[in-house]
């Protein structure tokens, strides 16, 4: 499933440059994750980089965008044509 950023976000911006799919952007009150671009870092890393760098653990799984590992990998391949998965 895609991730989302909860109200715990302190707008530090640590997550935005860590997203390999450029799915994170600055919103009005907190950073937001585009679920169409979020692959949970599948294809790049074994863990979600936004969560790893967030000092307040604001990124969390988005229950409205549940996806299987196969669906996340298919999304990775669509967003990154010709790129070989790293993880």
C-alpha positions as CSV (number, residue, x, y, z in Angstrom):
1,X,0.0,0.0,0.0
2,X,1.1,3.5,-0.5
3,X,2.2,5.6,2.4
4,X,0.7,8.8,3.7
5,X,2.0,11.5,6.0
6,X,0.0,11.9,9.2
7,X,-0.8,15.0,11.2
8,X,2.4,14.3,13.3
9,X,4.3,16.0,10.4
10,X,6.4,18.9,11.6
11,X,7.2,20.2,8.1
12,X,11.0,19.5,8.5
13,X,11.3,18.4,4.9
14,X,13.6,15.4,5.6
15,X,11.4,13.0,3.7
16,X,11.0,14.8,0.4
17,X,14.6,14.3,-1.0
18,X,14.7,10.7,0.2
19,X,11.8,9.5,-2.0
20,X,13.2,7.8,-5.1
21,X,9.9,8.2,-7.0
22,X,9.5,11.9,-6.2
23,X,6.1,11.1,-4.6
24,X,6.5,13.5,-1.7
25,X,5.7,17.3,-1.9
26,X,5.1,20.1,0.4
27,X,1.4,20.7,1.2
28,X,-0.2,23.5,3.1
29,X,0.1,22.1,6.6
30,X,2.2,19.0,6.1
31,X,4.0,17.1,3.4
32,X,1.9,14.8,1.2
33,X,2.6,11.6,-0.7
34,X,1.1,11.0,-4.1
35,X,-0.3,7.4,-3.9
36,X,0.1,7.0,-7.6
37,X,3.9,7.4,-7.3
38,X,4.5,5.7,-3.9
39,X,5.9,2.2,-4.2
40,X,6.9,1.9,-0.5
41,X,10.4,2.2,-2.0
42,X,9.9,-1.3,-3.6
43,X,12.5,-1.6,-6.4
44,X,14.9,0.7,-4.6
45,X,15.2,-0.1,-0.9
46,X,14.0,-2.8,1.5
47,X,12.5,-0.1,3.9
48,X,10.4,3.0,3.4
49,X,13.0,5.8,3.2
50,X,10.5,8.6,4.2
51,X,9.8,6.7,7.5
52,X,13.4,6.0,8.1
53,X,14.4,9.7,8.1
54,X,11.3,11.2,9.7
55,X,12.1,12.4,13.2
56,X,8.5,12.1,14.3
57,X,7.5,8.9,12.4
58,X,4.8,10.8,10.5
59,X,4.7,8.5,7.4
60,X,2.4,5.6,7.8
61,X,0.7,3.0,5.6
62,X,-2.3,4.4,3.8
63,X,-5.3,2.0,4.4
64,X,-7.1,3.6,1.4
65,X,-4.4,2.4,-1.0
66,X,-3.6,-1.2,-0.2
67,X,-1.4,-2.9,-2.7
68,X,0.4,-6.3,-2.9
69,X,4.2,-6.6,-3.4
70,X,3.4,-7.5,-7.0
71,X,1.3,-4.4,-7.6
72,X,4.0,-2.2,-6.0
73,X,6.7,-3.8,-8.3
74,X,4.4,-3.2,-11.3
75,X,4.1,0.4,-10.3
76,X,7.9,0.6,-9.9
77,X,8.3,-0.7,-13.4
78,X,5.8,1.7,-14.9
79,X,7.3,4.7,-13.1
80,X,10.9,3.6,-14.0
81,X,10.9,2.0,-17.4
82,X,14.0,0.0,-18.1
83,X,15.4,0.3,-14.6
84,X,16.4,-2.9,-12.8
85,X,15.1,-3.2,-9.3
86,X,17.9,-2.8,-6.7
87,X,16.2,-4.6,-3.8
